[in-house]
């Protein structure tokens, strides 16, 4: 009977099947195990600090969320933001508190 061992390697898991007649290695993508739900909300760009590459969004839930220029979708150009633009975004946890990710034009 074949013996199966799983050997983790970087982002892919290696599945090694050892059989007296056949030995092979099969690569498979990692399994996340569960779906991740991310809250999506709407808000308005409140302030942009262009020289530092970040800004803040005033959300409909009356909270403010930090965003970085790398968090913007292709529908928005960070260098053209002046404030007042309507956006939708995902709220994700960060070490400094919740922040806006995947920011898109509303």
N, C-alpha and C positions, 0 to 999 in steps of 0.2 A: 504494500500500500504506500502511495506517495506521502512524503512529509512536506508540509507547507509552513514556511516562515515568512514573516513580514519584516523587511529591513527598511527603516526610514532613511531617505536620502534627500536633503534639501527640500524642495517643494513637491517632489514626487515620492510616492512610496513604492518600494520595490517588493514585488511578490515573487518569491523564489519557490518553485515546485521542484523538489528533488525526488526523482524516481530512478530506480536502478537501471531502467532502460532509456530514460529520457531526462535530461536536465535542461531547464530553460528559465529565463528571467522575463517577467512580464511587467511592464510599466503601466501604472494607472494613475489618474489624477487624484489629488487628495480629496477626501470626502469632508464636507463641512459639518455634516451631522444634523444641522437644524437650520431652518430659514431665519434670517434676521429681519426684524421689522424695524423700520426707521420712520419716525414721524416726519411728515411733510407739511409745511405751513406756508403762508403768504405774508409778505411784509413789504416795507419800503426802505430803500437805501437811505440811511439817515446821515452818515458822515463817511467821507473817503479821505484817507491819509495817503495820498499818492506817492510821496517820497519814501514811505515805509512799506507800501504794498499791501495795506489792509484797510478795513473799514468796518462799519457797524450797520446792522439792519434792525429797524424798529418793526417787530412782528405784530400781527393782529392780536396776539395773546398779551400785549402790552410789555413784553420783555424785549431786551436788546440782545442781539447775537453778534459776536465777532465773526468776521470772515476774512480769509486771505485771498490774494489775487489768484492763487492756484486753485481755489475752490469754485471759480466761475466756469460756467458752461460756455460753449462757443457762441451762444446767442448774446453774450455780453462781452464788451471790450472794457477792461479795467481802466485803461487810459482815457476813456470817454465818459466815465461815470462822474456825475456832478452832485448827485443826491436827488431824491424824489422818484427814482425809477421803481416801479412795481416789480417784485420778484417772488418766485417760489423757491423753497430750499428745504433741505433735509437737516434735521437737528441731530448732531452726533456728540457724544461725550468726548472730552479732551481733558488732559491733566489740569487745565486752568478753568474748567467748567464747560457747559454746552457751547457749541459753535456751529455756524452755518456751513454746510457742505453742499455740493451739487447745486450751486446758485444759478437759477435760470430766469430769463425774462418772463414775466407773467402775461 
